[in-house]
């Protein structure tokens, strides 16, 4: 009978019932996926895990010794209870089994084993009910091999109540025993130069180590596998994009772009010029542009994107800008029309297309798009609908990358013939994250800010420690308005009473273990301000994602015109809202927002010549991670520094998760910050391999690893990147 491969179905190794349990618990379908479920730590048989610190309600795996076992009849119904007391030398834990008296033969005092179950409590005693367990060797054999046995590491796996660690361990052992020889994804010379194990040995040593030293070498090898396979996959995708032929979109003398530049009332910053030149060169290359532009809020990414749209329009090509919210889409259309001016705007006809437009208006807009009359189209998800067609889609611009799934981005790209793609993000991405998540894109950064910005001062208002500061926050807002300025007040919810939250999302409202009940919604704040003496003559309006589209737009335009003094809103104002006269930003319950989200919100003020003021109101306790996030934002205006802080505070899994990359779920051992040097080296090695062997015909192990690890969904995601 042929042996197993990493691509073999899991049921062929474990049988249908167990394979189904693994698929249900972890989404695993193949032997390779099971063997990539690595232990999270190792216990030794001589190590006794502290029972005293076991968390209630959590599934645990512990190593302990049986102290006593006794059986008694149940009082109120038929049957018996077997009670077993175990110890780790420090604490004691009770095991309870109902109607299983036969277990008393196994669970004799002095026997040691590994016990798994969910920690419960009964009459102030910590206990496991019906735990799974695996007793160590019989006493005689244990005595003979005591020393060697005590040093043998026990793998402890990420587990569930239905699949405890020892069941996973025995399933992995079955798969390893049946596994044939496997092709190594790393070329032999790379393995030798880096001093790594072959793939088979690495899998054996991470799952069945005979010593701690074996674990270290296995982890180093498999970490390199991850970095190398992922970088090769991304580079292969970049290579694929470069086999597509793109329509060149050159600028012409005295054309739209030159006329636009001549009319600009300011000098472009050095970074805007440099990135703009790269984009211009991309647009005339043989393959489609695939570029990510990252830059601070207000650094001029929209200007760079608009100049690219003008260059595409020179040859009659259309550009589609897809924005995450209707408010932002409408704002983009207005600011693009304003930047183009009365001469160019009628020629390019910037057109808004969103899902909530009245039917007649939407049909009219769709017709302008389909006929090619509208050379710049701005919209939300409506641009993705099957009824939206373009005459000649030459450029896709995605604003705020982290709000869109790869599939949505691809649906828009599919409406043209290999159109150029530009992704804009104001959430700075640390270099290794960019290399790991957006490794198939060329990355450009705009760091220099336009001149004339007055800057922003940020303060934390810790109202739990200093309750009087809450009143002072509203006084400061009233003072700003008295000087003819405007203010934003951002709330974490629409209505704190009903728990209604906005549907506009954000990078995250934090899922900490702290109280989740929000105190301040838009509704509550508007009510407080309506009764506040200092706000008697101040015009307050509200804005949130559940309002009808035309109402949202009307409020935003009124605020932009100066007809509204204070806008009380959810994070719908997070990106792209541009009101130069707005000088103050109050963020209530600031600890509920992520670092990048707070930074984005703060960027809404201080955009004109007015100095900005940002007040971060929080009740978070000093020393907690929630408070640390808020204090980090108050400490610096540098988004790139904050991106690094974000990684430290949140953990890189979350940051990668927010990046909407299919590749992220491949990361098991690789850590994008800690392993930054390894990722860079892996990319260099992968570049060499692909340069010599683009189709990987001579590197079947690597080709197979890409096929397996970058699964069907992930491959689709990468192909759309």
For each residue, the residues with C-beta under 8 A, 3 or more apart:
1:
2: 180
3: 178 179 180
4: 8 12 13 31 175 178 179 180
5: 8 31 179 180 182
6: 30 31 32 35 179 182 704 708
7: 30 31 32 704 707 708
8: 4 5 12 13 30 31
9: 12 13 19 29 30 31
10: 13 14 19 22 23 28 29 30 31 33 34
11: 14 15 16 19 20
12: 4 8 9 31
13: 4 8 9 10 19 31 34 171 174 175 178
14: 10 11 18 19 22 34 171 174 175
15: 11 18 19
16: 11 19 20
17: 20 21
18: 14 15 21 22 171
19: 9 10 11 13 14 15 16 22 23
20: 11 16 17 23 24
21: 17 18 24 25 162 163
22: 10 14 18 19 25 26 28 34 163 171
23: 10 19 20 26 27 28 29
24: 20 21 162
25: 21 22 160 162 163
26: 22 23 33 37 163
27: 23 33
28: 10 22 23 33 34 37
29: 9 10 23 33
30: 6 7 8 9 10 33 34 708
31: 4 5 6 7 8 9 10 12 13 34 35 175 179
32: 6 7 35 36 708 709
33: 10 26 27 28 29 30 36 37 708
34: 10 13 14 22 28 30 31 37 171 172 175
35: 6 31 32 172 175 176 179 203 207
36: 32 33 668 709
37: 26 28 33 34 157 158 168 172
38: 157 206 207 219 222 668 669
39: 42 155 156 157 206 207
40: 156 157 158
41: 156
42: 39 153 154 155 156 209 212 215
43: 47 49 61 63 114 153 154 156
44: 47 63 150 151 152 153 154
45: 63 112 136 149 150 152 154
46: 150 151
47: 43 44 63
48: 62 63 64 65 87 88 89 90
49: 43 60 61 62 63 64 88
50: 53 54 88 90 91
51: 54 62 64 86 87 88 90 91 92 93 126
52: 90 91
53: 50
54: 50 51 58 60 62 91 93 119 126
55: 58 60 119
56: 119 120 121 126
57: 118 119 120
58: 54 55 118 119
59: 116 117 118 119 159 160 161 164
60: 49 54 55 116 117 118 119 128
61: 43 49 114 115 116 156 159 164 165 166
62: 48 49 51 54 88 93 114 115 116
63: 43 44 45 47 48 49 88 112 113 114 115 154
64: 48 49 51 86 87 88 93 112 113 115
65: 48 86 87 88 89 110 111 112
66: 69 84 85 86 107 108 109 110 111 112 113
67: 85 86 87 92 109
68: 84 85 109
69: 66 82 83 84 85 104 107 108 109
70: 82 83
71: 80 81 82 83 101 104
72: 80 81 83
73: 79 80 81
74: 77 78 79 80 81 98
75:
76:
77: 74
78: 74
79: 73 74 98 99
80: 71 72 73 74 98 99 101
81: 71 72 73 74 96 97 98
82: 69 70 71 96 97 98 100 101 103 104 107
83: 69 70 71 72 94 95 96
84: 66 68 69 94 95 96 97 103 107
85: 66 67 68 69 92 93 94 95
86: 51 64 65 66 67 92 93 94 95 115
87: 48 51 64 65 67 90 91 92 93
88: 48 49 50 51 62 63 64 65 91 93
89: 48 65
90: 48 50 51 52 87
91: 50 51 52 54 87 88 126
92: 51 67 85 86 87
93: 51 54 62 64 85 86 87 88 126 127 128
94: 83 84 85 86 122 125 126 127 128
95: 83 84 85 86 107 115 117 127 128 129 131 133
96: 81 82 83 84 122 127 128 129 130
97: 81 82 84 100 103 129 130
98: 74 79 80 81 82 130
99: 79 80
100: 82 97 103 130
101: 71 80 82 104
102: 105
103: 82 84 97 100 106 107
104: 69 71 82 101 107 108
105: 102 108
106: 103 111 135
107: 66 69 82 84 95 103 104 111 133 135
108: 66 69 104 105 111
109: 66 67 68 69
110: 65 66 139
111: 65 66 106 107 108 135 136 139
112: 45 63 64 65 66 135 136
113: 63 64 66 133 134 135 136
114: 43 61 62 63 133 134 136 154 165 166
115: 61 62 63 64 86 95 128 131 132 133
116: 59 60 61 62 131 132 133 159 164 165 166
117: 59 60 95 128 129 130 131 132 161 164
118: 57 58 59 60 128 129 161
119: 54 55 56 57 58 59 60 126 127 128
120: 56 57 126 127 128 129
121: 56 124 125 126 127
122: 94 96 125 127
123:
124: 121
125: 94 121 122
126: 51 54 56 91 93 94 119 120 121
127: 93 94 95 96 119 120 121 122
128: 60 93 94 95 96 115 117 118 119 120 131
129: 95 96 97 117 118 120
130: 96 97 98 100 117
131: 95 115 116 117 128
132: 115 116 117 164 166 167
133: 95 107 113 114 115 116 166
134: 113 114 166
135: 106 107 111 112 113
136: 45 111 112 113 114 142 149
137: 141 142 145 149
138: 141 142
139: 110 111 142 143
140: 143 144
141: 137 138 144 145
142: 136 137 138 139 145 146 149
143: 139 140 146
144: 140 141
145: 137 141 142 148 149
146: 142 143 149 150
147: 150 151
148: 145 151 152
149: 45 136 137 142 145 146 152
150: 44 45 46 146 147
151: 44 46 147 148 211
152: 44 45 148 149 209 210
153: 42 43 44 209 211 212 215
154: 42 43 44 45 63 114 169
155: 39 42 165 169 172 206 207 208 209
156: 39 40 41 42 43 61 165
157: 37 38 39 40 165 168 169 172
158: 37 40
159: 59 61 116 163 164 165 167 168
160: 25 59 163 164
161: 59 117 118 164
162: 21 24 25
163: 21 22 25 26 159 160 167 168
164: 59 61 116 117 132 159 160 161 167 168
165: 61 114 116 155 156 157 159 168 169
166: 61 114 116 132 133 134 169 170
167: 132 159 163 164 170 171
168: 37 157 159 163 164 165 171 172
169: 154 155 157 165 166 172 173 207
170: 166 167 173 174
171: 13 14 18 22 34 167 168 174 175
172: 34 35 37 155 157 168 169 175 176 207
173: 169 170 176 177 207 208
174: 13 14 170 171 177 178
175: 4 13 14 31 34 35 171 172 178 179
176: 35 172 173 179 203 204 207 208
177: 173 174
178: 3 4 13 174 175
179: 3 4 5 6 31 35 175 176 182 200 203
180: 2 3 4 5
181: 200
182: 5 6 179 199 200 203 701
183: 199 700 701 704
184: 188 191 198 199 701
185: 199 225 228 229 701 702 704 705
186: 190 191 196 199 224 225 228 701 702
187: 190 191 685 689 699 702
188: 184 191 192
189: 192 193
190: 186 187 193 194 196 228 685
191: 184 186 187 188 194 196 197 198
192: 188 189 195
193: 189 190
194: 190 191 224
195: 192
196: 186 190 191 202 217 220 221 224
197: 191 201 202 205 217 218 221
198: 184 191 201 202
199: 182 183 184 185 186 202 203 221 225 701
200: 179 181 182 203 204
201: 197 198 204 205 218
202: 196 197 198 199 205 206 217 218 221 222 225
203: 35 176 179 182 199 200 206 207 218 222
204: 176 200 201 207 208 218
205: 197 201 202 208 209 214 215 217 218
206: 38 39 155 202 203 209 215 218 219 222
207: 35 38 39 155 169 172 173 176 203 204
208: 155 173 176 204 205
209: 42 152 153 155 205 206 212 214 215 218
210: 152 214
211: 151 153 214 215
212: 42 153 209 215 216
213: 216 217
214: 205 209 210 211 217 218
215: 42 153 205 206 209 211 212 218 219
216: 212 213 219 220
217: 196 197 202 205 213 214 220 221
218: 197 201 202 203 204 205 206 209 214 215 221 222
219: 38 206 215 216 222 223 669
220: 196 216 217 223 224
221: 196 197 199 202 217 218 224 225
222: 38 202 203 206 218 219 225 226 668 669
223: 219 220 226 227 669 670 675 678
224: 186 194 196 220 221 227 228 678 682
225: 185 186 199 202 221 222 228 229 705
226: 222 223 229 230 666 667 668 669 670 709
227: 223 224 230 231 670 675 678 679 681 682 683
228: 185 186 190 224 225 231 232 682 685 686 702
229: 185 225 226 232 233 666 702 705 706 709 710
230: 226 227 233 234 436 439 663 666 667 670 682 709 710
231: 227 228 234 235 435 439 679 682 683 686
232: 228 229 235 236 686 689 690 696 702 706
233: 229 230 236 237 663 706 709 710 715 718
234: 230 231 237 238 439 440 663 718
235: 231 232 238 239 439 440 683 686 687 690
236: 232 233 239 240 690 696 706
237: 233 234 240 241 440 718 719 721
238: 234 235 241 242 290 439 440 441
239: 235 236 242 243 690 694
240: 236 237 243 244 719
241: 237 238 244 287 288 290 440
242: 238 239 286 287
243: 239 240 287
244: 240 241 287 288 418
245: 286 287 418
246: 285 286 287 288 289 418 419 420
247: 315 317 394 417 418
248: 283 284 285
249: 283 284 311 312 314 315 317 394 395 420
250: 283 284 311 314 315
251: 255 257 258 280 310 311 314
252: 255 314
253: 258
254: 258 259
255: 251 252 258 259 314
256: 259 260 310 311 313 314 344 347 348
257: 251 260 261 307 310 311 314
258: 251 253 254 255 261 262
259: 254 255 256 262 263 343 344
260: 256 257 263 264 306 307 310 340 344
261: 257 258 264 307
262: 258 259
263: 259 260 341 343 344
264: 260 261 267 268
265:
266: 450 451
267: 264
268: 264 272 273 276 300 303
269: 272 273 299 300 446 448 449 450 451
270: 273 274 448
271: 274 275 295 299 300 445 446 447 448
272: 268 269 275 276 299 300 303 304 446 448
273: 268 269 270 276 277
274: 270 271 277 278 444
275: 271 272 278 279 293 304 444 445 446
276: 268 272 273 279 280 304 307 308
277: 273 274 280 281
278: 274 275 281 282 291 442 444
279: 275 276 282 283 289 291 293 304 307 308 422 444
280: 251 276 277 283 284 307 308 311
281: 277 278 284 285
282: 278 279 285 289 291 420 442
283: 248 249 250 279 280 289 308 311 312 395 420
284: 248 249 250 280 281
285: 246 248 281 282 289
286: 242 245 246
287: 241 242 243 244 245 246 418
288: 241 244 246 418 419 420 421
289: 246 279 282 283 285 395 420 421 422 442
290: 238 241 420 421 440 441 442 721
291: 278 279 282 421 422 423 441 442 443 444
292: 401 423 424 425 434 438 441 442 443 444
293: 275 279 301 304 305 422 423 424 425 444 445 446
294: 424 425 426 427 428 429 434 443 444 445 446
295: 271 299 300 301 426 428 445 446 447
296: 299 426 428 446 447 449 603 639
297: 426 599 600 602 603 604 639
298: 449 450 453 603 607
299: 269 271 272 295 296 426 446 447 448 449 450
300: 268 269 271 272 295 303 304 446 450
301: 293 295 304 305 424 426 446
302: 305 306 332 335 336 424 576
303: 268 272 300 306 307 339
304: 272 275 276 279 293 300 301 307 308 446
305: 293 301 302 308 309 321 397 399 422 424
306: 260 302 303 309 310 336 339 340
307: 257 260 261 276 279 280 303 304 310 311
308: 276 279 280 283 304 305 311 312 319 395 397 420 422
309: 305 306 312 313 319 321 348 375 376 395 397
310: 251 256 257 260 306 307 313 314 344 348
311: 249 250 251 256 257 280 283 307 308 314
312: 249 283 308 309 315 317 318 319 375 394 395 420
313: 256 309 310 316 317 318 319 348 375 376
314: 249 250 251 252 255 256 257 310 311 317
315: 247 249 250 312 394
316: 313 372 375 392
317: 247 249 312 313 314 375 392 393 394 395
318: 312 313 369 372 374 375 376 377 390 391 392 393 394 395
319: 308 309 312 313 375 376 377 393 394 395 396 397
320: 377 378 379 383 390 393 395 396 397 412 415
321: 305 309 329 332 376 377 378 379 397 399
322: 379 380 381 383 384 396 397 398 399 404 408 409 412
323: 328 329 332 378 379 380 399 400 576
324: 328 380 399 400 403 404 504 505 575
325: 328 329 380 504 545 572 575
326: 329 330 354 355 356 380 549 552 553
327: 330 331 543 552 553 556 572 573 577
328: 323 324 325 331 332 399 400 575 576 577
329: 321 323 325 326 332 333 352 354 378 379 380
330: 326 327 333 334 352 354 553 556
331: 327 328 334 335 556 576 577 578
332: 302 321 323 328 329 335 336 378 399 576
333: 329 330 336 337 350 351 352 378
334: 330 331 337 338 557 560
335: 302 331 332 338 339 578
336: 302 306 332 333 339 340 350 376 378
337: 333 334 340 345 350
338: 334 335 341
339: 303 306 335 336
340: 260 306 336 337 343 344 345 348 350
341: 263 338 344 345
342: 345 346
343: 259 263 340 346 347
344: 256 259 260 263 310 340 341 347 348
345: 337 340 341 342 348 349 350
346: 342 343 349
347: 256 343 344 375
348: 256 309 310 313 340 344 345 374 375 376
349: 345 346 368 373 374 375 376
350: 333 336 337 340 345 374 376 377 378
351: 333 365 368 369 374 376 377 378
352: 329 330 333 357 365 378 379
353: 357 362 365 366 369 377 378 379 382 383 388
354: 326 329 330 357 362 379 380 382 549
355: 326 380 381 382 385 549
356: 326 548 549 550
357: 352 353 354 361 362 365 382 549
358: 361 362 550
359: 362 363
360: 363 364
361: 357 358 364 365
362: 353 354 357 358 359 365 366 382
363: 359 360 366 367
364: 360 361 367 368
365: 351 352 353 357 361 362 368 369 374
366: 353 362 363 369 370 387 388 389
367: 363 364 370 371
368: 349 351 364 365 371 373 374
369: 318 351 353 365 366 373 374 377 388 389 390 391
370: 366 367 388 389 390 391
371: 367 368 391
372: 316 318 375 390 391 392
373: 349 368 369
374: 318 348 349 350 351 365 368 369 377
375: 309 312 313 316 317 318 319 347 348 349 372
376: 309 313 318 319 321 336 348 349 350 351
377: 318 319 320 321 350 351 353 369 374 383 390
378: 320 321 323 329 332 333 336 350 351 352 353
379: 320 321 322 323 329 352 353 354 382 383 388
380: 322 323 324 325 326 329 354 355 383
381: 322 355 384 385 408
382: 353 354 355 357 362 379 385 388
383: 320 322 353 377 379 380 388 412
384: 322 381 388 408 411 412
385: 355 381 382 388
386:
387: 366
388: 353 366 369 370 379 382 383 384 385 415
389: 366 369 370 415
390: 318 320 369 370 372 377 393 415 416
391: 318 369 370 371 372
392: 316 317 318 372 416
393: 317 318 319 320 390 396 415 416 417 419
394: 247 249 312 315 317 318 319 416 419 420
395: 249 283 289 308 309 312 317 318 319 320 419 420 421 422
396: 319 320 322 393 409 412 413 416 419 420 421 422
397: 305 308 309 319 320 321 322 421 422 423 424
398: 322 401 404 409 412 421 422 423 424
399: 305 321 322 323 324 328 332 424 575 576
400: 323 324 328 403 404 424 425 426 427 575 576
401: 292 398 404 423 424 425 427 659 660
402: 425 427 507 658 659 660
403: 324 400 505
404: 322 324 398 400 401 408 409 660
405: 408 409 660
406: 409 410 660 661 662 716 717 720 721
407: 410 411 716 717 720
408: 322 381 384 404 405 411 412
409: 322 396 398 404 405 406 412 413 421 423 720
410: 406 407 413 414 720
411: 384 407 408 414 415
412: 320 322 383 384 396 398 408 409 415
413: 396 409 410 416 419 421 720
414: 410 411
415: 320 388 389 390 393 411 412 419
416: 390 392 393 394 396 413 419
417: 247 393
418: 244 245 246 247 287 288
419: 246 288 393 394 395 396 413 415 416
420: 246 249 282 283 288 289 290 308 312 394 395 396
421: 288 289 290 291 395 396 397 398 409 413
422: 279 289 291 293 305 308 395 396 397 398
423: 291 292 293 397 398 401 409 438 441
424: 292 293 294 301 302 305 397 398 399 400 401
425: 292 293 294 400 401 402 428 429
426: 294 295 296 297 299 301 400 575 600 603 639
427: 294 400 401 402 507 596 600 639 643 658
428: 294 295 296 425 445 596 639 640 642 643
429: 294 425 433 434 437 438 443 643 659
430: 433 434 640 643 644 647 672 673
431: 434 435 676
432: 435 436 672 673 675 676 679 680
433: 429 430 436 437 647 652 655 656 659 672
434: 292 294 429 430 431 437 438 439 443
435: 231 431 432 438 439 679 680 683
436: 230 432 433 439 656 661 663 664 667 670 672 679
437: 429 433 434 656 659 661 663 664
438: 292 423 429 434 435 441 443 659 661 721
439: 230 231 234 235 238 434 435 436 663 683
440: 234 235 237 238 241 290 718 721
441: 238 290 291 292 423 438 721
442: 278 282 289 290 291 292
443: 291 292 294 429 434 438
444: 274 275 278 279 291 292 293 294
445: 271 275 293 294 295 428
446: 269 271 272 275 293 294 295 296 299 300 301 304
447: 271 295 296 299 640
448: 269 270 271 272 299
449: 269 296 298 299 453
450: 266 269 298 299 300 453
451: 266 269
452: 609
453: 298 449 450 606 607
454: 606 608 609 610 611 612
455: 606 611 612 637
456: 602 605 606 611 612 613 614 637
457: 611 612 613 614
458: 602 614 615 616 633 634 637
459: 613 614 615 616 634
460: 590 616 618 630 631 634
461: 466 469 470 472 473 615 616 617 618
462: 465 466 469 618 619 620 622 627
463: 466 467 469 470 617 618 619
464: 467 618 619 620 621
465: 462 622
466: 461 462 463 469
467: 463 464 470
468: 471 472
469: 461 462 463 466 472 473
470: 461 463 467 473 474 617
471: 468 474 475
472: 461 468 469 475 476
473: 461 469 470 476 477 586 615 617
474: 470 471 477 478 529 532 534 535
475: 471 472 478 479 534
476: 472 473 479 480 584 613 615
477: 473 474 480 481 487 489 566 584 586
478: 474 475 481 482 534 535 538
479: 475 476 482 483
480: 476 477 483 485 486 487 583 584 613
481: 477 478 484 485 486 487 538 565 566
482: 478 479
483: 479 480 583
484: 481 581
485: 480 481 581 582 583 584 610
486: 480 481 559 562 564 565 566 567 579 581 582 583 584
487: 477 480 481 565 566 567 582 583 584 585 586
488: 566 567 569 573 582 584 585 586 601 604 605
489: 477 525 529 566 567 568 569 586 588
490: 569 570 571 573 585 586 587 588 601
491: 494 520 521 522 524 525 568 569 570 588 589
492: 501 509 518 520 521 570 588 589 592 593
493: 496 499 500 501 502 518 520 521 522 570
494: 491 500 501 502 521 522 523 544 545 546 570
495: 498 499 500 521 522 523 524
496: 493 499 517 518 519 520 521 523 524
497: 521 523 524
498: 495
499: 493 495 496 518
500: 493 494 495 521 546
501: 492 493 494 509 570
502: 493 494 505 544 545 546 570 571 572
503: 545 546
504: 324 325 545 570 571 572 574
505: 324 403 502 571
506: 509 571 574 593 594 597
507: 402 427 594 596 597 658
508: 511 593 594 597 654 658
509: 492 501 506 592 593 594
510: 591 592 593 594 626 629
511: 508
512: 624 625 626
513:
514: 591 620 624 626
515:
516:
517: 496
518: 492 493 496 499 521 589 592
519: 496 524 589
520: 491 492 493 496 524 525 588 589
521: 491 492 493 494 495 496 497 500 518 524 525
522: 491 493 494 495 525 526 542 543 544 568 569 570
523: 494 495 496 497 526 527 542
524: 491 495 496 497 519 520 521 527 528
525: 489 491 520 521 522 528 529 568 588
526: 522 523 529 530 540 542 568
527: 523 524 530 531
528: 524 525 531 532
529: 474 489 525 526 532 535 538 540 566 568
530: 526 527 535 540
531: 527 528
532: 474 528 529 535 536
533: 536
534: 474 475 478 538
535: 474 478 529 530 532 538 540 566
536: 532 533
537:
538: 478 481 529 534 535 565 566
539: 563 564 565 566
540: 526 529 530 535 564 565 566 567 568
541: 555 558 559 564 566 567 568
542: 522 523 526 555 567 568 569
543: 327 522 547 552 555 556 559 567 568 569 570 572 573
544: 494 502 522 547 569 570 572
545: 325 494 502 503 504 552 570 572
546: 494 500 502 503
547: 543 544 551 552 555
548: 356 551 552
549: 326 354 355 356 357 552 553
550: 356 358 553 554
551: 547 548 554 555
552: 326 327 543 545 547 548 549 555 556 572
553: 326 327 330 549 550 556 557
554: 550 551 557 558
555: 541 542 543 547 551 552 558 559 564 567
556: 327 330 331 543 552 553 559 560 577
557: 334 553 554 560 561
558: 541 554 555 561 563 564
559: 486 541 543 555 556 562 563 564 567 579 582
560: 334 556 557 578 579
561: 557 558
562: 486 559 581
563: 539 558 559
564: 486 539 540 541 555 558 559 567
565: 481 486 487 538 539 540
566: 477 481 486 487 488 489 529 535 538 539 540 541
567: 486 487 488 489 540 541 542 543 555 559 564 573
568: 489 491 522 525 526 529 540 541 542 543
569: 488 489 490 491 522 542 543 544 572 573
570: 490 491 492 493 494 501 502 504 522 543 544 545 573
571: 490 502 504 505 506 574 593 597 601
572: 325 327 502 504 543 544 545 552 569
573: 327 488 490 543 567 569 570 577 601 604
574: 504 506 571 577 597 600 601 604
575: 324 325 328 399 400 426 600
576: 302 323 328 331 332 399 400
577: 327 328 331 556 573 574 604
578: 331 335 560 607
579: 486 559 560 582 604 607
580: 607 608 609 610
581: 484 485 486 562 608 610
582: 485 486 487 488 559 579 585 604 605 607
583: 480 483 485 486 487 605 606 610 611 612 613
584: 476 477 480 485 486 487 488 605 612 613 614 615
585: 487 488 490 582 601 602 604 605 612 613 614 615
586: 473 477 487 488 489 490 614 615 617
587: 490 590 593 598 601 602 614 615 616 617
588: 489 490 491 492 520 525 617
589: 491 492 518 519 520 592 617 618 619
590: 460 587 593 598 616 617 618 630 633
591: 510 514 618 619 620 624 626 627 629 630
592: 492 509 510 518 589 626
593: 492 506 508 509 510 571 587 590 597 598 601 629
594: 506 507 508 509 510 597 598 629 646 650
595: 598 599 629 632 633 642 643 645 646 649 650
596: 427 428 507 599 600 639 642 643 646
597: 506 507 508 571 574 593 594 600 601
598: 587 590 593 594 595 601 602 616 629 630 633
599: 297 595 596 602 603 633 639 642
600: 297 426 427 574 575 596 597 603
601: 488 490 571 573 574 585 587 593 597 598 604 614
602: 297 456 458 585 587 598 599 605 612 614 633
603: 296 297 298 426 599 600 607
604: 297 488 573 574 577 579 582 585 601 607
605: 456 488 582 583 584 585 602 612 613 614
606: 453 454 455 456 583 610 611 612
607: 298 453 578 579 580 582 603 604 612
608: 454 580 581
609: 452 454 580
610: 454 485 580 581 583 606
611: 454 455 456 457 583 606
612: 454 455 456 457 583 584 585 602 605 606 607
613: 456 457 459 476 480 583 584 585 605
614: 456 457 458 459 584 585 586 587 601 602 605
615: 458 459 461 473 476 584 585 586 587
616: 458 459 460 461 587 590 598 630 633 634
617: 461 463 470 473 586 587 588 589 590
618: 460 461 462 463 464 589 590 591 626 627 630
619: 462 463 464 589 591
620: 462 464 514 591 624 626 627 630
621: 464 624 626 627
622: 462 465 627
623: 627 628
624: 512 514 591 620 621 627 628
625: 512 628 629 649
626: 510 512 514 591 592 618 620 621 629 630
627: 462 591 618 620 621 622 623 624 630 631
628: 623 624 625 631 632 649
629: 510 591 593 594 595 598 625 626 632 633 649
630: 460 590 591 598 616 618 620 626 627 633 634
631: 460 627 628 634 635
632: 595 628 629 635 636 642 645 649
633: 458 590 595 598 599 602 616 629 630 636 642
634: 458 459 460 616 630 631
635: 631 632
636: 632 633 641 642
637: 455 456 458
638: 641 642
639: 296 297 426 427 428 596 599 642 643
640: 428 430 447 643 644
641: 636 638 644 645
642: 428 595 596 599 632 633 636 638 639 645 646
643: 427 428 429 430 595 596 639 640 646 647
644: 430 640 641 647 648 673
645: 595 632 641 642 648 649
646: 594 595 596 642 643 649 650 655
647: 430 433 643 644 650 651 652 655 672 673
648: 644 645 673
649: 595 625 628 629 632 645 646
650: 594 595 646 647 654 655
651: 647 654 655
652: 433 647 655 656 671 672 673
653: 656 657 664 667
654: 508 650 651 657 658
655: 433 646 647 650 651 652 658 659
656: 433 436 437 652 653 659 661 664 667 672
657: 653 654 664
658: 402 427 507 508 654 655
659: 401 402 429 433 437 438 655 656 664
660: 401 402 404 405 406
661: 406 436 437 438 656 664 717 721
662: 406 665 710 713 714 715 716 717 718 721
663: 230 233 234 436 437 439 666 710 714 717 718
664: 436 437 653 656 657 659 661 667
665: 662 714
666: 226 229 230 663 709 710 714
667: 226 230 436 653 656 664 670 671 672
668: 36 38 222 226
669: 38 219 222 223 226
670: 223 226 227 230 436 667 675 678 679
671: 652 667 674 675
672: 430 432 433 436 647 652 656 667 675 676 679
673: 430 432 644 647 648 652 676
674: 671
675: 223 227 432 670 671 672 678 679
676: 431 432 672 673 679 680
677: 680 681
678: 223 224 227 670 675 681 682
679: 227 231 432 435 436 670 672 675 676 682 683
680: 432 435 676 677 683 684
681: 227 677 678 684 685
682: 224 227 228 230 231 678 679 685 686
683: 227 231 235 435 439 679 680 686 687
684: 680 681 687 688
685: 187 190 228 681 682 688 689
686: 228 231 232 235 682 683 689 690
687: 235 683 684 690 691
688: 684 685 691 692
689: 187 232 685 686 692 693 696 699 702
690: 232 235 236 239 686 687 693 694 696
691: 687 688 694
692: 688 689
693: 689 690 696 697 698 699
694: 239 690 691
695:
696: 232 236 689 690 693 699 700 702 703 706
697: 693 700 703
698: 693
699: 187 689 693 696 702 703
700: 183 696 697 703 704
701: 182 183 184 185 186 199 704 705
702: 185 186 187 228 229 232 689 696 699 705 706
703: 696 697 699 700 706 707
704: 6 7 183 185 700 701 707 708
705: 185 225 229 701 702 708 709
706: 229 232 233 236 696 702 703 709 710
707: 7 703 704 710 715
708: 6 7 30 32 33 704 705 711
709: 32 36 226 229 230 233 666 705 706 714
710: 229 230 233 662 663 666 706 707 714 715 718
711: 708 714 715
712: 715 716
713: 662 716 717
714: 662 663 665 666 709 710 711 717 718
715: 233 662 707 710 711 712 718 719
716: 406 407 662 712 713 719 720
717: 406 407 661 662 663 713 714 720 721
718: 233 234 237 440 662 663 710 714 715 721
719: 237 240 715 716
720: 406 407 409 410 413 716 717
721: 237 290 406 438 440 441 661 662 717 718
